[in-house]
Amino acid sequence: MTTKTVGNFQAIQGEEYTYAKGKQVWLFWGLLPAGRTNVNTPSDGDCEVVTRFNFGDFLITTITAGIVTTYSIKVRAKRKG
């Protein structure tokens, strides 16, 4: 769905890893957020934030007929050598 690169993430050489994960929950077909998810980011600010609607989110949305919708948030960073 959405990928946002923050800082110098693409310029940094190193192995990518998942820094943090989270779920954002929405009610009534995405009209009302059920709280805000705070996902940690690296202190240097060099990361990539990926928001996706994956298969698990699809199942939740389908079973609840869209009344509850979730999105998966993943923060990726690079190990600096």
PDB file with SEQRES, HELIX, SHEET and CRYST1 records, atoms N, CA, C and O in Angstrom:
SEQRES   1 A   81  MET THR THR LYS THR VAL GLY ASN PHE GLN ALA ILE GLN          
SEQRES   2 A   81  GLY GLU GLU TYR THR TYR ALA LYS GLY LYS GLN VAL TRP          
SEQRES   3 A   81  LEU PHE TRP GLY LEU LEU PRO ALA GLY ARG THR ASN VAL          
SEQRES   4 A   81  ASN THR PRO SER ASP GLY ASP CYS GLU VAL VAL THR ARG          
SEQRES   5 A   81  PHE ASN PHE GLY ASP PHE LEU ILE THR THR ILE THR ALA          
SEQRES   6 A   81  GLY ILE VAL THR THR TYR SER ILE LYS VAL ARG ALA LYS          
SEQRES   7 A   81  ARG LYS GLY                                                  
HELIX    1 AA1 PHE A   55  ILE A   63  1                                   9    
SHEET    1 AA1 5 THR A   2  VAL A   6  0                                        
SHEET    2 AA1 5 CYS A  47  ARG A  52 -1                                        
SHEET    3 AA1 5 VAL A  68  LYS A  78 -1                                        
SHEET    4 AA1 5 GLU A  16  LEU A  27 -1                                        
SHEET    5 AA1 5 LEU A  32  PRO A  33 -1                                        
CRYST1    1.000    1.000    1.000  90.00  90.00  90.00 P 1           1          
ATOM      1  N   MET A   1       0.829  -1.182   0.000  1.00  0.00           N  
ATOM      2  CA  MET A   1       0.000   0.000   0.000  1.00  0.00           C  
ATOM      3  C   MET A   1       0.882   1.257   0.000  1.00  0.00           C  
ATOM      4  O   MET A   1       0.854   2.031  -0.956  1.00  0.00           O  
ATOM      5  N   THR A   2       1.656   1.458   1.061  1.00  0.00           N  
ATOM      6  CA  THR A   2       2.448   2.674   1.167  1.00  0.00           C  
ATOM      7  C   THR A   2       3.846   2.326   1.664  1.00  0.00           C  
ATOM      8  O   THR A   2       3.999   1.548   2.606  1.00  0.00           O  
ATOM      9  N   THR A   3       4.853   2.896   1.037  1.00  0.00           N  
ATOM     10  CA  THR A   3       6.231   2.766   1.501  1.00  0.00           C  
ATOM     11  C   THR A   3       6.809   4.164   1.614  1.00  0.00           C  
ATOM     12  O   THR A   3       6.766   4.941   0.660  1.00  0.00           O  
ATOM     13  N   LYS A   4       7.351   4.483   2.782  1.00  0.00           N  
ATOM     14  CA  LYS A   4       7.929   5.798   2.999  1.00  0.00           C  
ATOM     15  C   LYS A   4       9.358   5.621   3.492  1.00  0.00           C  
ATOM     16  O   LYS A   4       9.593   4.983   4.518  1.00  0.00           O  
ATOM     17  N   THR A   5      10.302   6.183   2.765  1.00  0.00           N  
ATOM     18  CA  THR A   5      11.704   6.126   3.154  1.00  0.00           C  
ATOM     19  C   THR A   5      12.035   7.379   3.953  1.00  0.00           C  
ATOM     20  O   THR A   5      11.724   8.495   3.536  1.00  0.00           O  
ATOM     21  N   VAL A   6      12.668   7.182   5.105  1.00  0.00           N  
ATOM     22  CA  VAL A   6      12.995   8.290   5.999  1.00  0.00           C  
ATOM     23  C   VAL A   6      14.506   8.362   6.158  1.00  0.00           C  
ATOM     24  O   VAL A   6      15.163   7.339   6.347  1.00  0.00           O  
ATOM     25  N   GLY A   7      15.057   9.567   6.084  1.00  0.00           N  
ATOM     26  CA  GLY A   7      16.490   9.758   6.275  1.00  0.00           C  
ATOM     27  C   GLY A   7      17.291   9.226   5.099  1.00  0.00           C  
ATOM     28  O   GLY A   7      16.868   9.324   3.947  1.00  0.00           O  
ATOM     29  N   ASN A   8      18.452   8.660   5.405  1.00  0.00           N  
ATOM     30  CA  ASN A   8      19.369   8.148   4.389  1.00  0.00           C  
ATOM     31  C   ASN A   8      19.284   6.643   4.230  1.00  0.00           C  
ATOM     32  O   ASN A   8      20.300   5.996   3.976  1.00  0.00           O  
ATOM     33  N   PHE A   9      18.101   6.072   4.372  1.00  0.00           N  
ATOM     34  CA  PHE A   9      17.932   4.622   4.356  1.00  0.00           C  
ATOM     35  C   PHE A   9      18.488   3.996   3.084  1.00  0.00           C  
ATOM     36  O   PHE A   9      19.204   2.997   3.163  1.00  0.00           O  
ATOM     37  N   GLN A  10      18.184   4.549   1.924  1.00  0.00           N  
ATOM     38  CA  GLN A  10      18.617   3.938   0.669  1.00  0.00           C  
ATOM     39  C   GLN A  10      20.116   4.074   0.440  1.00  0.00           C  
ATOM     40  O   GLN A  10      20.710   3.224  -0.223  1.00  0.00           O  
ATOM     41  N   ALA A  11      20.737   5.110   0.965  1.00  0.00           N  
ATOM     42  CA  ALA A  11      22.168   5.333   0.754  1.00  0.00           C  
ATOM     43  C   ALA A  11      23.042   4.470   1.658  1.00  0.00           C  
ATOM     44  O   ALA A  11      24.219   4.267   1.361  1.00  0.00           O  
ATOM     45  N   ILE A  12      22.498   3.969   2.735  1.00  0.00           N  
ATOM     46  CA  ILE A  12      23.266   3.195   3.710  1.00  0.00           C  
ATOM     47  C   ILE A  12      23.460   1.769   3.198  1.00  0.00           C  
ATOM     48  O   ILE A  12      22.514   1.124   2.746  1.00  0.00           O  
ATOM     49  N   GLN A  13      24.688   1.292   3.276  1.00  0.00           N  
ATOM     50  CA  GLN A  13      24.985  -0.089   2.918  1.00  0.00           C  
ATOM     51  C   GLN A  13      24.833  -0.949   4.166  1.00  0.00           C  
ATOM     52  O   GLN A  13      25.228  -0.544   5.260  1.00  0.00           O  
ATOM     53  N   GLY A  14      24.261  -2.135   3.998  1.00  0.00           N  
ATOM     54  CA  GLY A  14      24.115  -3.046   5.122  1.00  0.00           C  
ATOM     55  C   GLY A  14      22.926  -3.965   4.932  1.00  0.00           C  
ATOM     56  O   GLY A  14      22.145  -3.818   3.991  1.00  0.00           O  
ATOM     57  N   GLU A  15      22.807  -4.902   5.831  1.00  0.00           N  
ATOM     58  CA  GLU A  15      21.739  -5.895   5.786  1.00  0.00           C  
ATOM     59  C   GLU A  15      20.446  -5.290   6.341  1.00  0.00           C  
ATOM     60  O   GLU A  15      20.451  -4.670   7.405  1.00  0.00           O  
ATOM     61  N   GLU A  16      19.341  -5.475   5.613  1.00  0.00           N  
ATOM     62  CA  GLU A  16      18.045  -4.983   6.094  1.00  0.00           C  
ATOM     63  C   GLU A  16      17.481  -5.940   7.130  1.00  0.00           C  
ATOM     64  O   GLU A  16      17.662  -7.154   7.041  1.00  0.00           O  
ATOM     65  N   TYR A  17      16.797  -5.376   8.109  1.00  0.00           N  
ATOM     66  CA  TYR A  17      16.109  -6.188   9.111  1.00  0.00           C  
ATOM     67  C   TYR A  17      14.861  -5.446   9.563  1.00  0.00           C  
ATOM     68  O   TYR A  17      14.751  -4.234   9.378  1.00  0.00           O  
ATOM     69  N   THR A  18      13.928  -6.168  10.152  1.00  0.00           N  
ATOM     70  CA  THR A  18      12.697  -5.582  10.659  1.00  0.00           C  
ATOM     71  C   THR A  18      12.960  -4.996  12.029  1.00  0.00           C  
ATOM     72  O   THR A  18      13.294  -5.718  12.968  1.00  0.00           O  
ATOM     73  N   TYR A  19      12.809  -3.688  12.145  1.00  0.00           N  
ATOM     74  CA  TYR A  19      13.068  -2.997  13.400  1.00  0.00           C  
ATOM     75  C   TYR A  19      11.857  -3.087  14.328  1.00  0.00           C  
ATOM     76  O   TYR A  19      12.014  -3.316  15.527  1.00  0.00           O  
ATOM     77  N   ALA A  20      10.652  -2.909  13.783  1.00  0.00           N  
ATOM     78  CA  ALA A  20       9.437  -2.952  14.605  1.00  0.00           C  
ATOM     79  C   ALA A  20       8.248  -3.280  13.708  1.00  0.00           C  
ATOM     80  O   ALA A  20       8.293  -3.090  12.492  1.00  0.00           O  
ATOM     81  N   LYS A  21       7.177  -3.779  14.341  1.00  0.00           N  
ATOM     82  CA  LYS A  21       5.938  -4.100  13.640  1.00  0.00           C  
ATOM     83  C   LYS A  21       4.756  -3.558  14.436  1.00  0.00           C  
ATOM     84  O   LYS A  21       4.858  -3.323  15.640  1.00  0.00           O  
ATOM     85  N   GLY A  22       3.646  -3.365  13.754  1.00  0.00           N  
ATOM     86  CA  GLY A  22       2.436  -2.913  14.428  1.00  0.00           C  
ATOM     87  C   GLY A  22       1.220  -3.120  13.550  1.00  0.00           C  
ATOM     88  O   GLY A  22       1.346  -3.449  12.371  1.00  0.00           O  
ATOM     89  N   LYS A  23       0.044  -2.930  14.121  1.00  0.00           N  
ATOM     90  CA  LYS A  23      -1.230  -3.039  13.404  1.00  0.00           C  
ATOM     91  C   LYS A  23      -2.042  -1.785  13.681  1.00  0.00           C  
ATOM     92  O   LYS A  23      -2.155  -1.343  14.825  1.00  0.00           O  
ATOM     93  N   GLN A  24      -2.602  -1.222  12.631  1.00  0.00           N  
ATOM     94  CA  GLN A  24      -3.529  -0.097  12.773  1.00  0.00           C  
ATOM     95  C   GLN A  24      -4.940  -0.637  12.543  1.00  0.00           C  
ATOM     96  O   GLN A  24      -5.188  -1.323  11.551  1.00  0.00           O  
ATOM     97  N   VAL A  25      -5.850  -0.335  13.443  1.00  0.00           N  
ATOM     98  CA  VAL A  25      -7.228  -0.824  13.368  1.00  0.00           C  
ATOM     99  C   VAL A  25      -8.158   0.337  13.042  1.00  0.00           C  
ATOM    100  O   VAL A  25      -8.077   1.405  13.650  1.00  0.00           O  
ATOM    101  N   TRP A  26      -9.032   0.114  12.082  1.00  0.00           N  
ATOM    102  CA  TRP A  26     -10.031   1.104  11.672  1.00  0.00           C  
ATOM    103  C   TRP A  26     -11.413   0.493  11.807  1.00  0.00           C  
ATOM    104  O   TRP A  26     -11.575  -0.718  11.653  1.00  0.00           O  
ATOM    105  N   LEU A  27     -12.405   1.315  12.093  1.00  0.00           N  
ATOM    106  CA  LEU A  27     -13.787   0.872  12.221  1.00  0.00           C  
ATOM    107  C   LEU A  27     -14.642   1.472  11.111  1.00  0.00           C  
ATOM    108  O   LEU A  27     -14.320   2.522  10.555  1.00  0.00           O  
ATOM    109  N   PHE A  28     -15.718   0.795  10.806  1.00  0.00           N  
ATOM    110  CA  PHE A  28     -16.715   1.275   9.851  1.00  0.00           C  
ATOM    111  C   PHE A  28     -16.096   1.621   8.504  1.00  0.00           C  
ATOM    112  O   PHE A  28     -16.150   2.759   8.038  1.00  0.00           O  
ATOM    113  N   TRP A  29     -15.502   0.585   7.892  1.00  0.00           N  
ATOM    114  CA  TRP A  29     -14.968   0.669   6.530  1.00  0.00           C  
ATOM    115  C   TRP A  29     -13.866   1.713   6.387  1.00  0.00           C  
ATOM    116  O   TRP A  29     -13.739   2.343   5.337  1.00  0.00           O  
ATOM    117  N   GLY A  30     -13.078   1.898   7.425  1.00  0.00           N  
ATOM    118  CA  GLY A  30     -11.949   2.808   7.380  1.00  0.00           C  
ATOM    119  C   GLY A  30     -12.272   4.252   7.680  1.00  0.00           C  
ATOM    120  O   GLY A  30     -11.449   5.130   7.421  1.00  0.00           O  
ATOM    121  N   LEU A  31     -13.442   4.524   8.218  1.00  0.00           N  
ATOM    122  CA  LEU A  31     -13.837   5.903   8.493  1.00  0.00           C  
ATOM    123  C   LEU A  31     -13.366   6.413   9.849  1.00  0.00           C  
ATOM    124  O   LEU A  31     -13.144   7.612  10.012  1.00  0.00           O  
ATOM    125  N   LEU A  32     -13.212   5.521  10.820  1.00  0.00           N  
ATOM    126  CA  LEU A  32     -12.900   5.930  12.181  1.00  0.00           C  
ATOM    127  C   LEU A  32     -11.725   5.104  12.722  1.00  0.00           C  
ATOM    128  O   LEU A  32     -11.844   3.884  12.838  1.00  0.00           O  
ATOM    129  N   PRO A  33     -10.593   5.741  13.054  1.00  0.00           N  
ATOM    130  CA  PRO A  33      -9.481   4.963  13.608  1.00  0.00           C  
ATOM    131  C   PRO A  33      -9.781   4.542  15.044  1.00  0.00           C  
ATOM    132  O   PRO A  33     -10.322   5.317  15.832  1.00  0.00           O  
ATOM    133  N   ALA A  34      -9.424   3.317  15.364  1.00  0.00           N  
ATOM    134  CA  ALA A  34      -9.591   2.803  16.729  1.00  0.00           C  
ATOM    135  C   ALA A  34      -8.259   2.974  17.448  1.00  0.00           C  
ATOM    136  O   ALA A  34      -7.541   2.000  17.674  1.00  0.00           O  
ATOM    137  N   GLY A  35      -7.935   4.201  17.802  1.00  0.00           N  
ATOM    138  CA  GLY A  35      -6.649   4.496  18.424  1.00  0.00           C  
ATOM    139  C   GLY A  35      -5.582   4.670  17.362  1.00  0.00           C  
ATOM    140  O   GLY A  35      -5.800   4.372  16.188  1.00  0.00           O  
ATOM    141  N   ARG A  36      -4.445   5.150  17.781  1.00  0.00           N  
ATOM    142  CA  ARG A  36      -3.308   5.336  16.880  1.00  0.00           C  
ATOM    143  C   ARG A  36      -2.194   4.394  17.304  1.00  0.00           C  
ATOM    144  O   ARG A  36      -1.872   4.291  18.488  1.00  0.00           O  
ATOM    145  N   THR A  37      -1.617   3.716  16.345  1.00  0.00           N  
ATOM    146  CA  THR A  37      -0.529   2.791  16.616  1.00  0.00           C  
ATOM    147  C   THR A  37       0.792   3.535  16.563  1.00  0.00           C  
ATOM    148  O   THR A  37       1.099   4.188  15.566  1.00  0.00           O  
ATOM    149  N   ASN A  38       1.571   3.443  17.622  1.00  0.00           N  
ATOM    150  CA  ASN A  38       2.906   4.037  17.653  1.00  0.00           C  
ATOM    151  C   ASN A  38       3.915   2.924  17.452  1.00  0.00           C  
ATOM    152  O   ASN A  38       4.071   2.056  18.310  1.00  0.00           O  
ATOM    153  N   VAL A  39       4.601   2.950  16.318  1.00  0.00           N  
ATOM    154  CA  VAL A  39       5.624   1.963  16.005  1.00  0.00           C  
ATOM    155  C   VAL A  39       6.981   2.640  16.166  1.00  0.00           C  
ATOM    156  O   VAL A  39       7.210   3.715  15.613  1.00  0.00           O  
ATOM    157  N   ASN A  40       7.869   2.019  16.915  1.00  0.00           N  
ATOM    158  CA  ASN A  40       9.190   2.600  17.172  1.00  0.00           C  
ATOM    159  C   ASN A  40      10.000   2.715  15.897  1.00  0.00           C  
ATOM    160  O   ASN A  40       9.850   1.911  14.976  1.00  0.00           O  
ATOM    161  N   THR A  41      10.861   3.724  15.852  1.00  0.00           N  
ATOM    162  CA  THR A  41      11.788   3.914  14.745  1.00  0.00           C  
ATOM    163  C   THR A  41      13.199   4.035  15.306  1.00  0.00           C  
ATOM    164  O   THR A  41      13.368   4.372  16.478  1.00  0.00           O  
ATOM    165  N   PRO A  42      14.209   3.767  14.494  1.00  0.00           N  
ATOM    166  CA  PRO A  42      15.584   3.886  14.975  1.00  0.00           C  
ATOM    167  C   PRO A  42      15.906   5.321  15.402  1.00  0.00           C  
ATOM    168  O   PRO A  42      15.340   6.276  14.869  1.00  0.00           O  
ATOM    169  N   SER A  43      16.805   5.463  16.354  1.00  0.00           N  
ATOM    170  CA  SER A  43      17.143   6.788  16.878  1.00  0.00           C  
ATOM    171  C   SER A  43      17.805   7.677  15.831  1.00  0.00           C  
ATOM    172  O   SER A  43      17.680   8.900  15.899  1.00  0.00           O  
ATOM    173  N   ASP A  44      18.510   7.085  14.861  1.00  0.00           N  
ATOM    174  CA  ASP A  44      19.140   7.901  13.819  1.00  0.00           C  
ATOM    175  C   ASP A  44      18.150   8.337  12.744  1.00  0.00           C  
ATOM    176  O   ASP A  44      18.465   9.205  11.930  1.00  0.00           O  
ATOM    177  N   GLY A  45      16.958   7.744  12.731  1.00  0.00           N  
ATOM    178  CA  GLY A  45      15.912   8.155  11.808  1.00  0.00           C  
ATOM    179  C   GLY A  45      16.030   7.582  10.410  1.00  0.00           C  
ATOM    180  O   GLY A  45      15.217   7.920   9.550  1.00  0.00           O  
ATOM    181  N   ASP A  46      17.008   6.729  10.149  1.00  0.00           N  
ATOM    182  CA  ASP A  46      17.179   6.131   8.830  1.00  0.00           C  
ATOM    183  C   ASP A  46      16.425   4.817   8.774  1.00  0.00           C  
ATOM    184  O   ASP A  46      16.885   3.802   9.296  1.00  0.00           O  
ATOM    185  N   CYS A  47      15.256   4.843   8.134  1.00  0.00           N  
ATOM    186  CA  CYS A  47      14.440   3.635   8.079  1.00  0.00           C  
ATOM    187  C   CYS A  47      13.478   3.713   6.901  1.00  0.00           C  
ATOM    188  O   CYS A  47      13.408   4.714   6.189  1.00  0.00           O  
ATOM    189  N   GLU A  48      12.743   2.625   6.721  1.00  0.00           N  
ATOM    190  CA  GLU A  48      11.708   2.549   5.697  1.00  0.00           C  
ATOM    191  C   GLU A  48      10.441   2.046   6.383  1.00  0.00           C  
ATOM    192  O   GLU A  48      10.463   1.009   7.046  1.00  0.00           O  
ATOM    193  N   VAL A  49       9.346   2.771   6.228  1.00  0.00           N  
ATOM    194  CA  VAL A  49       8.080   2.405   6.857  1.00  0.00           C  
ATOM    195  C   VAL A  49       7.166   1.855   5.761  1.00  0.00           C  
ATOM    196  O   VAL A  49       6.875   2.541   4.781  1.00  0.00           O  
ATOM    197  N   VAL A  50       6.721   0.615   5.937  1.00  0.00           N  
ATOM    198  CA  VAL A  50       5.886  -0.052   4.938  1.00  0.00           C  
ATOM    199  C   VAL A  50       4.534  -0.359   5.569  1.00  0.00           C  
ATOM    200  O   VAL A  50       4.459  -1.020   6.605  1.00  0.00           O  
ATOM    201  N   THR A  51       3.468   0.126   4.939  1.00  0.00           N  
ATOM    202  CA  THR A  51       2.103  -0.153   5.384  1.00  0.00           C  
ATOM    203  C   THR A  51       1.448  -1.030   4.335  1.00  0.00           C  
ATOM    204  O   THR A  51       1.407  -0.675   3.157  1.00  0.00           O  
ATOM    205  N   ARG A  52       0.937  -2.174   4.760  1.00  0.00           N  
ATOM    206  CA  ARG A  52       0.362  -3.128   3.808  1.00  0.00           C  
ATOM    207  C   ARG A  52      -0.960  -3.679   4.321  1.00  0.00           C  
ATOM    208  O   ARG A  52      -1.247  -3.690   5.518  1.00  0.00           O  
ATOM    209  N   PHE A  53      -1.737  -4.130   3.370  1.00  0.00           N  
ATOM    210  CA  PHE A  53      -2.984  -4.836   3.631  1.00  0.00           C  
ATOM    211  C   PHE A  53      -2.718  -6.269   3.221  1.00  0.00           C  
ATOM    212  O   PHE A  53      -2.880  -6.619   2.052  1.00  0.00           O  
ATOM    213  N   ASN A  54      -2.302  -7.125   4.189  1.00  0.00           N  
ATOM    214  CA  ASN A  54      -1.907  -8.487   3.850  1.00  0.00           C  
ATOM    215  C   ASN A  54      -3.076  -9.465   4.002  1.00  0.00           C  
ATOM    216  O   ASN A  54      -4.210  -9.057   4.253  1.00  0.00           O  
ATOM    217  N   PHE A  55      -2.785 -10.755   3.847  1.00  0.00           N  
ATOM    218  CA  PHE A  55      -3.843 -11.763   3.856  1.00  0.00           C  
ATOM    219  C   PHE A  55      -4.582 -11.816   5.194  1.00  0.00           C  
ATOM    220  O   PHE A  55      -5.804 -11.965   5.213  1.00  0.00           O  
ATOM    221  N   GLY A  56      -3.866 -11.698   6.304  1.00  0.00           N  
ATOM    222  CA  GLY A  56      -4.513 -11.697   7.623  1.00  0.00           C  
ATOM    223  C   GLY A  56      -5.453 -10.509   7.780  1.00  0.00           C  
ATOM    224  O   GLY A  56      -6.543 -10.639   8.337  1.00  0.00           O  
ATOM    225  N   ASP A  57      -5.029  -9.357   7.289  1.00  0.00           N  
ATOM    226  CA  ASP A  57      -5.886  -8.173   7.324  1.00  0.00           C  
ATOM    227  C   ASP A  57      -7.122  -8.378   6.452  1.00  0.00           C  
ATOM    228  O   ASP A  57      -8.223  -7.963   6.813  1.00  0.00           O  
ATOM    229  N   PHE A  58      -6.930  -9.019   5.306  1.00  0.00           N  
ATOM    230  CA  PHE A  58      -8.041  -9.325   4.413  1.00  0.00           C  
ATOM    231  C   PHE A  58      -9.064 -10.220   5.104  1.00  0.00           C  
ATOM    232  O   PHE A  58     -10.268  -9.995   4.982  1.00  0.00           O  
ATOM    233  N   LEU A  59      -8.588 -11.239   5.833  1.00  0.00           N  
ATOM    234  CA  LEU A  59      -9.501 -12.146   6.539  1.00  0.00           C  
ATOM    235  C   LEU A  59     -10.314 -11.407   7.596  1.00  0.00           C  
ATOM    236  O   LEU A  59     -11.524 -11.606   7.702  1.00  0.00           O  
ATOM    237  N   ILE A  60      -9.658 -10.561   8.373  1.00  0.00           N  
ATOM    238  CA  ILE A  60     -10.365  -9.801   9.415  1.00  0.00           C  
ATOM    239  C   ILE A  60     -11.435  -8.912   8.792  1.00  0.00           C  
ATOM    240  O   ILE A  60     -12.564  -8.853   9.279  1.00  0.00           O  
ATOM    241  N   THR A  61     -11.078  -8.224   7.718  1.00  0.00           N  
ATOM    242  CA  THR A  61     -12.023  -7.336   7.044  1.00  0.00           C  
ATOM    243  C   THR A  61     -13.183  -8.120   6.445  1.00  0.00           C  
ATOM    244  O   THR A  61     -14.331  -7.683   6.518  1.00  0.00           O  
ATOM    245  N   THR A  62     -12.893  -9.267   5.859  1.00  0.00           N  
ATOM    246  CA  THR A  62     -13.938 -10.086   5.236  1.00  0.00           C  
ATOM    247  C   THR A  62     -14.891 -10.666   6.279  1.00  0.00           C  
ATOM    248  O   THR A  62     -16.108 -10.625   6.100  1.00  0.00           O  
ATOM    249  N   ILE A  63     -14.346 -11.202   7.358  1.00  0.00           N  
ATOM    250  CA  ILE A  63     -15.177 -11.833   8.391  1.00  0.00           C  
ATOM    251  C   ILE A  63     -16.092 -10.811   9.056  1.00  0.00           C  
ATOM    252  O   ILE A  63     -17.227 -11.135   9.405  1.00  0.00           O  
ATOM    253  N   THR A  64     -15.614  -9.581   9.236  1.00  0.00           N  
ATOM    254  CA  THR A  64     -16.421  -8.554   9.900  1.00  0.00           C  
ATOM    255  C   THR A  64     -17.203  -7.692   8.905  1.00  0.00           C  
ATOM    256  O   THR A  64     -17.808  -6.691   9.289  1.00  0.00           O  
ATOM    257  N   ALA A  65     -17.190  -8.082   7.627  1.00  0.00           N  
ATOM    258  CA  ALA A  65     -17.899  -7.351   6.564  1.00  0.00           C  
ATOM    259  C   ALA A  65     -17.447  -5.894   6.477  1.00  0.00           C  
ATOM    260  O   ALA A  65     -18.232  -5.012   6.128  1.00  0.00           O  
ATOM    261  N   GLY A  66     -16.180  -5.651   6.796  1.00  0.00           N  
ATOM    262  CA  GLY A  66     -15.620  -4.316   6.676  1.00  0.00           C  
ATOM    263  C   GLY A  66     -15.819  -3.415   7.880  1.00  0.00           C  
ATOM    264  O   GLY A  66     -15.302  -2.297   7.906  1.00  0.00           O  
ATOM    265  N   ILE A  67     -16.556  -3.878   8.872  1.00  0.00           N  
ATOM    266  CA  ILE A  67     -16.778  -3.046  10.060  1.00  0.00           C  
ATOM    267  C   ILE A  67     -15.456  -2.827  10.795  1.00  0.00           C  
ATOM    268  O   ILE A  67     -15.222  -1.748  11.340  1.00  0.00           O  
ATOM    269  N   VAL A  68     -14.593  -3.843  10.813  1.00  0.00           N  
ATOM    270  CA  VAL A  68     -13.245  -3.716  11.379  1.00  0.00           C  
ATOM    271  C   VAL A  68     -12.255  -3.971  10.249  1.00  0.00           C  
ATOM    272  O   VAL A  68     -12.334  -4.989   9.561  1.00  0.00           O  
ATOM    273  N   THR A  69     -11.326  -3.044  10.063  1.00  0.00           N  
ATOM    274  CA  THR A  69     -10.290  -3.165   9.043  1.00  0.00           C  
ATOM    275  C   THR A  69      -8.940  -2.958   9.710  1.00  0.00           C  
ATOM    276  O   THR A  69      -8.786  -2.062  10.540  1.00  0.00           O  
ATOM    277  N   THR A  70      -7.965  -3.777   9.355  1.00  0.00           N  
ATOM    278  CA  THR A  70      -6.628  -3.627   9.917  1.00  0.00           C  
ATOM    279  C   THR A  70      -5.604  -3.473   8.798  1.00  0.00           C  
ATOM    280  O   THR A  70      -5.800  -3.957   7.683  1.00  0.00           O  
ATOM    281  N   TYR A  71      -4.509  -2.788   9.119  1.00  0.00           N  
ATOM    282  CA  TYR A  71      -3.369  -2.650   8.228  1.00  0.00           C  
ATOM    283  C   TYR A  71      -2.119  -3.023   9.004  1.00  0.00           C  
ATOM    284  O   TYR A  71      -2.010  -2.707  10.189  1.00  0.00           O  
ATOM    285  N   SER A  72      -1.182  -3.683   8.361  1.00  0.00           N  
ATOM    286  CA  SER A  72       0.072  -4.062   8.992  1.00  0.00           C  
ATOM    287  C   SER A  72       1.124  -3.001   8.704  1.00  0.00           C  
ATOM    288  O   SER A  72       1.260  -2.541   7.570  1.00  0.00           O  
ATOM    289  N   ILE A  73       1.865  -2.616   9.736  1.00  0.00           N  
ATOM    290  CA  ILE A  73       2.921  -1.612   9.615  1.00  0.00           C  
ATOM    291  C   ILE A  73       4.243  -2.289   9.982  1.00  0.00           C  
ATOM    292  O   ILE A  73       4.348  -2.956  11.011  1.00  0.00           O  
ATOM    293  N   LYS A  74       5.245  -2.105   9.127  1.00  0.00           N  
ATOM    294  CA  LYS A  74       6.563  -2.676   9.387  1.00  0.00           C  
ATOM    295  C   LYS A  74       7.604  -1.585   9.178  1.00  0.00           C  
ATOM    296  O   LYS A  74       7.584  -0.874   8.173  1.00  0.00           O  
ATOM    297  N   VAL A  75       8.517  -1.463  10.143  1.00  0.00           N  
ATOM    298  CA  VAL A  75       9.626  -0.521  10.041  1.00  0.00           C  
ATOM    299  C   VAL A  75      10.890  -1.330   9.778  1.00  0.00           C  
ATOM    300  O   VAL A  75      11.264  -2.194  10.570  1.00  0.00           O  
ATOM    301  N   ARG A  76      11.548  -1.037   8.648  1.00  0.00           N  
ATOM    302  CA  ARG A  76      12.782  -1.739   8.296  1.00  0.00           C  
ATOM    303  C   ARG A  76      13.961  -0.783   8.435  1.00  0.00           C  
ATOM    304  O   ARG A  76      13.867   0.400   8.108  1.00  0.00           O  
ATOM    305  N   ALA A  77      15.067  -1.322   8.926  1.00  0.00           N  
ATOM    306  CA  ALA A  77      16.296  -0.548   9.072  1.00  0.00           C  
ATOM    307  C   ALA A  77      17.440  -1.382   8.512  1.00  0.00           C  
ATOM    308  O   ALA A  77      17.240  -2.534   8.125  1.00  0.00           O  
ATOM    309  N   LYS A  78      18.630  -0.808   8.467  1.00  0.00           N  
ATOM    310  CA  LYS A  78      19.803  -1.527   7.984  1.00  0.00           C  
ATOM    311  C   LYS A  78      20.860  -1.591   9.085  1.00  0.00           C  
ATOM    312  O   LYS A  78      21.089  -0.627   9.816  1.00  0.00           O  
ATOM    313  N   ARG A  79      21.493  -2.761   9.176  1.00  0.00           N  
ATOM    314  CA  ARG A  79      22.607  -2.907  10.099  1.00  0.00           C  
ATOM    315  C   ARG A  79      23.823  -2.247   9.467  1.00  0.00           C  
ATOM    316  O   ARG A  79      24.178  -2.514   8.319  1.00  0.00           O  
ATOM    317  N   LYS A  80      24.434  -1.398  10.230  1.00  0.00           N  
ATOM    318  CA  LYS A  80      25.591  -0.682   9.713  1.00  0.00           C  
ATOM    319  C   LYS A  80      26.855  -1.465  10.010  1.00  0.00           C  
ATOM    320  O   LYS A  80      27.116  -1.836  11.155  1.00  0.00           O  
ATOM    321  N   GLY A  81      27.635  -1.711   8.972  1.00  0.00           N  
ATOM    322  CA  GLY A  81      28.829  -2.547   9.112  1.00  0.00           C  
ATOM    323  C   GLY A  81      29.963  -1.790   9.614  1.00  0.00           C  
ATOM    324  O   GLY A  81      31.047  -2.345   9.790  1.00  0.00           O  
TER     325      GLY A  81                                                      
END                                                                             
